[in-house]
Amino acid sequence: MVTTGAVFARPVAEIGLGFALCLARGIIDADTAFREGRELWGVEGNAAARLLSGGRIGIIGFGELGRALCGLLSGFRCQIVVHDPWLPDALLHDHGVTPCGLQEVLETSDMVFVVAAVTSENQGFLDRDAFARMKPGAGLILLSRADVVNFDDLMAAVASGHILAASDVFPEEPLAADHPVRRLPGFLRSAHRAGALDVAFRQMGSMVLDDMALMDRDLPPLRCKRAERATVARMRSRPITTN
């Protein structure tokens, strides 16, 4: 069994970086204020702004997407801490990041990217207690699947003003028109569009065709990633019906 999921790593990582910049600099809120004629000029409009550069960034999960994020963040000279219980510390060190426990990632990071897949062991593991551990004003960016968080607890943490959040995924998709997250200040929303680019789908097709040509010659596939049984058996991601 093979998978083409790696094609989505760069597109999703790029939009994740955009979310981080928006949360750190209040870009969306500033644009909205400007349109409505209530903008704040200069330093007055930056009361809650912060730099990504030189900050401490947490990444939860370090598969293809986590590694793509790490590459994009390298130009910001961030200190990157990673929690991924499926990987040895040596591998994380090889990628220039610092392995950490989940608690330390949450308590010390200015921005936390959640890119862990949903498994039989981690559904809803980011909950009220986890969000309470985060630094006041920190940002949480959810890019993998909504089932890794307790979404009600996440909304409550944002509504309280303790943290900011951005998410490309939701508990139900499409999301109900009256879902409270639609009206929640401090929450940046995206309709599961991070990886749904034509370029990614074209690359997926190219990978499949190349590997099929190899297999027709009794050679092993090389472009698609092998899906390991021990890993796949634990996956609990729900299928996506809209792209």
N, C-alpha and C positions, 0 to 999 in steps of 0.2 A: 504494500500500500504506500502511495506517495501523496504529497500535498503540494499545492502551489501557493499556500498562504503567505509565503515570503514576499510575494509581489506587493502586498499591501503595506509592508513595513515602512518604506520611505514616504508614501503619500500620507499615511496616518501620523508618522513622526513629524512631518512638516506642519500639518494642521495643529498638532499638539503644541509645537513651538509657538505657532500663532496664538493659540489660546493662552499660553503662558505670558506672552507679551501683552495681550489684551488685559489679563487679570493684573499683571504687575503695574501697567501704566494707565489703566482705566480707559482704554482707547474707545471701546464701544459706548460707555457711559458719557464720555466727553463729546463724542460725535452726536449722540442723542440730545445732550444739553445744548449743543451749538445749534442744531436744527430747531430747537424749541425756544431759542433766544435767551437761555439762562446759563450760557457758558461762563467759566471762570478763567481769567487770563493769567498767563505766566505762572509764577510760583504758587499763586492762590489756587490754581487748578491741579496742583500736584501734592496736596496734603497727604494723600494715602499712597502715592506712587513710590515704586522701588525699582532698582535695577536687577536684572538677571545676572549681569556680569559680576563675577566674584562672589555670587551667592552660593548657598548650599542647596543642592537639588537632590531630591529623593526619587528613586525609581523602584516601584514594586513590580517585580517580574523582569526577567532579563533574557527574553527570547529574541527573535528577529527584530521585533518592534523596539524593545528596550535598547538593543545595540544600535539601531538606527537613530534613536533619540540621543544616545550618548555621542554619536558622531556629529550630529547637528549642534549639540551644546558645547562641543569642544572649543568653538570660537569665542564663547562667552567666558572662558577661563573659570568655570564653576568647579566647586568641589562636589563630586557626584557620589552619593552613597546608595547602595543597592541592597534590597532584600529579595532573595530568591532561594527558598529552601531546597529547590531541586538541583542547584548548581554548587560545585565545590568552590571554596574561596579562591583557590589558585586560578580558576578560569576567570573569575571576576577581576582579580589582580592583573591578569594578562590583558584585560580590556581597559586598564587604567582607572578602574573604579574601586571604591572601598566597600567591602561586604559588611553589612550591619544587620542587627536584629530589627524586626518590624517596629518595636517600640522606639528605638533610637532614630530610625528613619522618620517616623511621625513626629517625634518631639523636637527634632533639630533642623528639619528642612524648611526652607522658605517656600518651596514649591514641590509638590509631590505628584508624580505621574503614576497612575495606576494602569499597568499594561499586562497584568497577570490574567491568564486564561481561567475560565471557570472550571473547577474540578470537583470531584466528589468530596474533597477535603476543605474547600475554602469558600463555599457559598455563604455570602453575607458576612464574611469575616471582618470587613471594615464596617464598624457599627458606631453607636453613640460613644462608647468608651474610646474607640480609636480616634474619632474626630476630636474629642475633648483633649486628647494628648497633643494635638497639633498646636503650633505656635499661633497666637492671636494674629489674625490678618494673613496667615499663610493661605496658599492656594492649593486645591486638589483638582487634578485633571484626570477624568475618567475616559479612557480610550479603548478598553478591551470589551468587557461585557458588564451590564448593569447588575447581574446577579452576584458579583463579587462584593457588592456593598449592600448595606441595608439602606435602601433609597429614602425611606421616610426619615431615618436618622440623619442622613446627609442633608436633606432639605432643612431639617430642624437646626443643624449646626450652622448652615448658611443664614437661615432666617434670624438666628440669634445674633448675627454679626461676628461670630467667632472666627469663621473662615470664609473664603471665597471658593467658588467651584465652577468648573466647566465640564460638560459632558457631551459626548457624541452618541451615547447609547442610553437607553431607558428601559424600565421594567416591562413596558408594553410598547410595541411599535407596529403601526403608527400610534402615537400618544393621543389619549382622549383630549378632546378640545377643552374640557374643563379641568384638566389636571393642574393642580396647584403649582407645579414647577414652572408652568408657563408664565406666571405672574410674580415669580420670586426674584426680588432684587439681589444682586450679588451672585447670580447664577447665570453663566453663559451657556447657551443651548445651541446644539447643532443636530440636524435630523439624520443621524447615522450616515453621513456623507463623506467621512474622512478618507476612506479608501476607495470610494466608488467613482473612480476616474477611468475614462476610456483607455488611457495609457496603461493602467494596471491590468485591465481585462485583456488588452492586446498582448501584453507581456505574458499573461497566464496562458493564452492560447499558443504563443510561441514556445513556451516551455513544454507544454503537453505534446505538441507536434514533434519537437526535437527528440523528446524521450521516446515517443512512440516509434520514431524512425530507428532509434537505437535498439529498441526491443524487437523490432522486426528483423534485426540482424543478430538476434540472440545476445545482445549486449545489455548491461544493466543501465537503467535510467540515471542520468547525471544532473540534469537541471532542476528537477523537482526534488523536494526534500523527502527523505524516507520518514514515514510515520511509524514510530516504535509502538509495538503492542502494549507495553507496560504503561506508556504515556497515554495513548489513545483510550485505553480502558477507563481512565479516570476523568476524561473530558466530559463536561456537562453543558457546553454551550448550546443554546437553542438555535435552530436554523434561521437564517435571514430570508424573509420572503420578498423584500423590496430592495432593489439596487438602482 
